[in-house]
Amino acid sequence: MKYIYIVCISLFLFSCGNNEEEDHAHDAEGNHLSSGVPMISKTIWTDQTELFVEFPALVEGKISKFAAHFTVLDKHQPVRQGSVTVSLIKGDSGIRHTVESPSSPGIFSPALQPKEPGTYDLIFDLKTPEYSDRIVIENVHVYASAAEASENVTEAEDGGISFLKEQAWKIDFQTEPVTMGEVYDIVNTSGVWQAAPGTYKTLAAGANGMVDFVAENLTEGSEVKKGQLLMTLSSEGLSSNNIQAEIAQAKARYDQAKAEYERKKELYEDKIVPRAEFEKVESDFRVAESNYRALASNYGAGGKQIRTPFDGFIKSISTSNGDYVEQGANLVSIGTDKSRLLKTQLSASHNPSKEAIAKVWYRNDEGNWSEVEDGSIVSVGKEVEDRKPMIPVYVKVNDVVEMPEGSFTEVQIALGEAETGIVVPEAALLEDYGNYSVIVQTGGESFERRPVKIGKRNGKSAQVLSGLEAGDVVVTIGNYQVKMASMSGQTPAHGHDH
């Protein structure tokens, strides 16, 4: 994203970056006292960082201390570790100063003493353990005197909502830029969660026997891990269909067939027995081996073992602890929520088809809109019936869906071609009796509540017909707290803990 510059200029005594009382005078309410040295504040966003910086207007020969507030845009947290280098550059020469750590979380306090007046680039190089960023403020003036600075720097008018960085850093807070995006005609409908093919498996008894639950609290909905032992089938004490006896017999036949095979193989290689006789012995050996391995498979202490084939949960249990079951009987079904089938529906008047459906959104288990990835439309019905006037649409959802099978969810289906418009996240909207507004960040610590007219709404996004422009920055998390700050009737004292 291109750099976005917002400049707020106001007159104060000295930089917020100085902790000493004589250099950072306030009145009884905590506001800066005015003097002849104007203060400048600028707010700049990159793709990773927000910089809100306050500093005295740069004057030849005078030290200007910066109060540079760095916010990591991901989760809107202050930069707690790292260094900042501020440089004042004109052409190939300039001055710079580096501070190795923040004076308090998110706030760095470098200082510069310009040597001569002119127009410069002011550059902030941020280095943290996680990433690095460079923020450039172009056309920064260095004045020949404080009087010249006062004549050219205009005092900004008070207004808007004041919400300090320290306040925003202490709460869940997030901003996002207003962008141009695609908007569609939306059909609001509902859907039912179903199990997708291949997401569950029924485990059957591999032998006759008595069921013994090994896993504790084996109930429907219990989470299970791949390879986990759930139950065993024991035929101990049974006079017939005894798996232990069958395995022993199969092992004896296998050992006998193996010995005969190895003996005949040597004779065949010495051309003593014919090929047909050797092939018959080899076939008997392979059959005996297969039977033995099938019976002995998953057999261990306690009997035939039933283990889970993948990570998931118990979908259903078809037997009880201590029951006698015969080979082939269903015991337990294992399911997974890593993939689901969402069955929704559309009116035939929309003439739906796989090609006409552009996007699908659904409400997840947290109540938020989630977009289904492209190419996930499994099928669209071709006809309607008298009792079923809606056309079914089946959508495969590869996200983890923890909503119970058979439960309902809200669905939005985008049809036709998209049009381009200004969009904001749904979370940015504040509603009052059908009227909508957003909180726009006009500076590092200044906001305004702006009414907007809403058009189409696509899952997580809403089209804005008026009130915003691309490049504006809106609050998406924490906007209610900023709104309440505007209603309190009090402006927080400008008392940064620098």
Residue pairs with C-beta under 8 A, 6 or more apart in sequence:
1 45
1 46
1 47
1 177
3 44
3 45
3 46
3 135
3 136
4 44
4 45
4 177
4 471
4 473
5 42
5 43
5 44
5 137
6 42
6 43
6 44
6 442
6 443
7 40
7 41
7 42
7 43
8 41
8 42
8 43
8 156
8 442
8 443
8 444
8 446
9 38
9 39
9 40
9 41
9 153
9 154
9 155
9 156
10 32
10 38
10 39
10 41
10 155
10 156
11 34
11 35
11 38
11 39
11 150
11 153
11 155
12 32
12 33
12 34
12 35
12 38
12 39
13 23
13 24
13 25
13 32
13 33
13 34
13 35
13 37
14 23
14 24
14 25
14 35
14 37
14 39
14 56
14 65
15 23
15 24
15 39
15 54
15 55
15 56
15 64
15 65
15 66
15 67
16 24
16 54
16 67
16 494
16 496
16 498
17 54
17 55
17 65
17 66
17 67
17 68
17 103
17 109
17 111
17 498
18 24
18 65
18 498
19 103
19 498
25 32
25 33
26 32
26 33
26 493
26 494
26 495
27 33
29 493
30 493
30 494
30 495
31 493
31 494
32 39
32 494
36 146
36 147
36 150
37 56
37 57
37 59
37 146
37 149
37 150
38 56
38 57
38 149
38 150
38 153
38 155
39 54
39 55
39 56
39 57
40 54
40 55
40 56
40 57
40 153
41 52
41 53
41 54
41 443
41 444
42 51
42 52
42 53
42 137
43 50
43 51
43 52
43 53
43 441
43 443
43 444
44 50
44 51
44 135
44 137
45 51
45 73
45 177
45 473
46 133
46 135
47 73
48 72
48 73
48 74
48 131
48 133
49 70
49 71
49 72
49 73
49 79
49 126
49 133
49 135
50 70
50 71
50 73
50 175
50 444
51 68
51 69
51 70
51 71
51 124
51 135
52 68
52 69
52 71
52 165
52 443
52 444
52 445
53 66
53 67
53 68
53 69
53 124
53 444
54 66
54 67
55 64
55 65
55 66
55 67
56 62
56 64
56 65
57 64
57 141
57 143
57 146
57 149
57 150
57 153
58 64
58 88
58 112
58 114
58 120
58 140
58 141
58 142
58 143
58 149
59 114
59 142
59 143
59 144
59 145
59 146
59 148
59 149
60 114
60 115
60 116
60 117
60 142
60 143
60 144
60 145
61 113
61 114
61 115
62 113
62 114
62 146
63 111
63 112
63 113
64 111
64 112
64 113
64 114
65 109
65 110
65 111
66 86
66 108
66 109
66 110
66 111
66 112
67 107
67 109
67 496
67 498
68 84
68 86
68 107
68 108
68 109
68 110
68 124
69 78
69 106
69 107
69 165
69 444
70 78
70 79
70 84
70 102
70 106
70 107
70 108
70 126
71 77
71 78
71 79
71 106
71 165
71 168
71 169
72 78
72 79
72 128
72 130
73 175
75 174
76 168
76 169
76 173
76 174
76 175
76 477
76 478
77 106
77 169
78 102
78 105
78 106
78 107
78 165
78 169
79 102
79 105
79 106
79 108
79 126
79 128
80 102
80 105
80 106
81 101
81 102
81 128
81 129
82 101
82 102
82 126
82 127
82 128
82 129
83 98
83 99
83 100
83 101
83 126
83 127
84 98
84 99
84 108
84 110
84 124
84 125
84 126
84 127
85 96
85 97
85 98
85 110
85 124
85 125
85 127
86 96
86 97
86 98
86 110
86 112
86 122
86 123
86 124
86 125
87 94
87 95
87 96
87 121
87 122
87 123
87 125
88 94
88 95
88 96
88 112
88 114
88 120
88 121
88 122
88 123
88 140
88 142
89 120
89 121
89 123
90 118
90 119
90 120
90 121
94 120
95 112
95 113
95 114
95 115
96 112
97 110
97 111
97 112
98 110
99 108
99 109
99 110
102 108
103 109
103 498
104 497
104 498
105 169
106 165
106 169
107 165
107 496
107 497
107 498
109 498
114 120
114 142
116 142
117 141
117 142
117 143
117 144
118 141
118 142
119 139
119 140
119 141
119 142
120 140
120 141
120 142
121 136
121 137
121 138
121 139
121 140
122 136
122 137
122 140
123 134
123 135
123 136
123 137
124 134
124 135
124 136
124 137
125 132
125 133
125 134
126 132
126 133
126 134
126 135
141 152
143 149
143 152
159 448
160 442
160 446
160 447
160 448
161 439
161 446
161 447
161 448
161 449
161 482
161 485
161 486
162 445
162 446
162 447
162 485
162 491
162 492
162 494
163 445
163 446
163 447
163 481
163 482
163 485
163 492
164 445
164 492
164 494
164 496
165 444
165 445
165 496
166 496
166 497
167 481
167 485
167 492
168 478
171 478
171 481
172 477
172 478
173 475
173 477
173 478
173 481
174 475
174 476
174 477
174 478
175 441
175 473
175 474
175 475
175 476
176 424
176 425
176 428
176 473
176 474
176 476
177 470
177 471
177 472
177 473
177 474
178 422
178 423
178 424
178 464
178 468
178 469
178 470
178 471
178 472
178 473
178 474
179 422
179 423
179 470
180 420
180 421
180 422
180 423
180 470
181 420
181 421
181 422
181 423
181 461
182 418
182 419
182 420
182 458
183 418
183 419
183 420
183 421
183 423
183 455
183 456
183 458
183 461
183 463
184 358
184 359
184 414
184 415
184 416
184 418
184 419
184 456
184 458
185 414
185 415
185 416
185 456
186 412
186 413
186 414
186 415
186 456
186 457
186 458
187 346
187 347
187 350
187 412
187 413
187 415
188 410
188 411
188 412
189 344
189 345
189 346
189 411
189 412
189 413
190 344
190 345
190 408
190 409
190 410
190 411
191 342
191 343
191 344
191 345
191 362
191 395
191 408
191 409
191 410
191 411
192 342
192 343
192 344
192 406
192 407
192 408
192 409
193 340
193 341
193 342
193 401
193 403
193 404
193 405
193 406
193 407
193 408
193 409
194 340
194 341
194 342
194 343
194 405
194 406
195 315
195 335
195 340
195 341
195 405
196 339
196 340
196 341
196 396
196 397
197 341
198 339
199 335
199 336
199 337
199 338
199 339
199 340
200 312
200 315
200 333
200 334
200 335
200 336
201 309
201 310
201 333
201 334
202 330
202 331
202 332
202 333
202 334
203 230
203 306
203 308
203 309
203 330
203 331
203 332
203 333
203 334
204 328
204 329
204 330
204 331
205 233
205 304
205 306
205 325
205 326
205 327
205 328
205 329
205 331
206 233
206 297
206 298
206 304
206 306
206 327
207 233
207 235
207 241
207 243
207 246
207 295
207 304
207 327
208 233
208 235
208 238
208 241
208 243
208 324
208 325
208 326
208 327
209 233
209 234
209 235
209 238
209 243
209 303
209 304
209 324
209 325
210 233
210 234
210 235
210 236
210 303
210 322
210 323
210 324
211 231
211 232
211 233
211 319
211 320
211 321
211 322
211 323
211 324
211 325
211 331
212 231
212 232
212 233
212 234
212 302
212 303
212 321
212 322
213 230
213 231
213 321
214 229
214 230
214 231
214 232
214 302
215 222
215 224
215 228
215 229
215 230
215 231
218 230
218 231
218 314
218 317
219 314
219 317
220 314
220 315
220 316
220 317
221 313
221 314
222 313
222 314
223 312
223 313
224 230
224 308
224 311
224 312
224 313
224 314
224 334
225 308
225 311
226 308
226 309
226 310
226 311
227 307
227 308
228 307
228 308
229 305
229 306
229 307
230 306
230 307
230 308
230 332
231 305
231 306
231 321
231 331
231 332
232 300
232 302
232 303
232 304
232 305
232 306
233 243
233 303
233 304
233 306
233 325
234 243
234 302
234 303
234 304
235 241
235 242
235 243
235 244
235 245
235 303
236 242
236 244
236 303
241 326
241 327
243 295
243 299
243 303
243 304
244 303
246 295
247 292
247 295
247 296
247 299
250 288
250 291
250 292
250 295
250 296
251 292
251 296
253 288
253 291
253 292
254 288
254 289
254 291
254 292
256 288
257 281
257 284
257 285
257 287
257 288
257 289
258 285
258 288
258 289
260 281
260 284
260 285
261 281
261 282
261 284
261 285
264 273
264 277
264 278
264 281
264 282
265 278
265 282
267 273
267 278
268 275
268 277
268 278
298 304
298 305
298 306
298 307
299 305
306 331
306 332
308 334
309 334
310 334
310 336
311 336
312 334
312 335
312 336
312 337
313 334
313 335
313 336
313 337
314 332
314 333
314 334
314 335
315 333
315 334
315 335
316 332
316 333
317 331
317 332
317 333
318 329
318 330
318 331
318 332
318 333
319 325
319 329
319 330
319 331
319 332
325 331
335 405
337 400
337 401
337 402
338 398
338 400
339 396
339 397
339 398
340 396
340 397
340 401
340 405
341 378
341 394
341 395
341 396
341 397
342 360
342 362
342 372
342 394
342 395
342 396
342 397
342 409
342 411
343 392
343 393
343 394
343 395
344 360
344 392
344 393
344 395
344 411
344 413
345 390
345 391
345 392
345 393
346 352
346 390
346 391
346 393
346 413
347 389
347 390
347 391
348 384
348 389
348 390
348 391
350 356
350 415
352 380
352 391
352 393
352 415
353 380
354 377
354 379
354 380
356 415
356 416
357 377
357 380
357 393
357 413
357 414
357 415
358 414
358 415
358 416
358 417
358 418
359 371
359 372
359 413
359 414
359 458
359 459
360 371
360 372
360 376
360 377
360 395
360 411
360 412
360 413
360 414
361 369
361 370
361 371
361 372
361 411
361 412
361 414
361 458
361 459
361 460
362 369
362 370
362 372
362 397
362 409
362 410
362 411
362 412
363 369
363 370
363 409
363 410
363 411
364 370
364 399
364 401
364 403
364 409
365 401
365 402
365 403
368 460
369 412
369 426
369 459
369 460
370 399
370 459
371 459
371 460
372 395
372 396
372 397
373 398
376 395
376 396
376 397
376 398
377 393
377 394
377 395
377 396
378 394
378 395
378 396
379 393
379 394
380 391
380 392
380 393
380 394
381 391
381 392
381 393
382 391
383 391
384 390
384 391
393 413
403 409
412 457
412 458
412 459
414 458
421 455
421 456
421 463
421 464
421 465
422 463
422 464
422 468
422 469
422 470
423 458
423 461
423 462
423 463
423 464
424 438
424 452
424 461
424 462
424 464
424 468
424 474
425 460
425 461
425 462
425 474
425 476
426 457
426 459
426 460
426 461
426 462
427 460
427 476
427 477
427 479
428 438
428 439
428 474
428 475
428 476
428 479
429 436
429 437
429 438
429 452
429 454
429 462
430 436
430 437
430 438
430 439
430 449
430 479
430 480
430 483
435 451
436 451
436 452
436 453
436 454
437 449
437 450
437 451
437 452
438 449
438 450
438 452
438 467
438 468
438 474
438 475
438 479
439 447
439 448
439 449
439 450
439 474
439 475
439 479
439 482
439 483
440 447
440 448
440 449
440 450
440 468
440 472
440 473
440 474
440 475
441 447
441 473
441 474
441 475
442 448
447 475
447 482
447 486
449 482
449 483
449 486
450 467
450 468
451 467
452 464
452 465
452 466
452 467
452 468
453 464
453 465
453 466
453 467
454 462
454 463
454 464
454 465
455 462
455 463
455 464
455 465
456 462
456 463
457 463
468 474
475 482
485 492
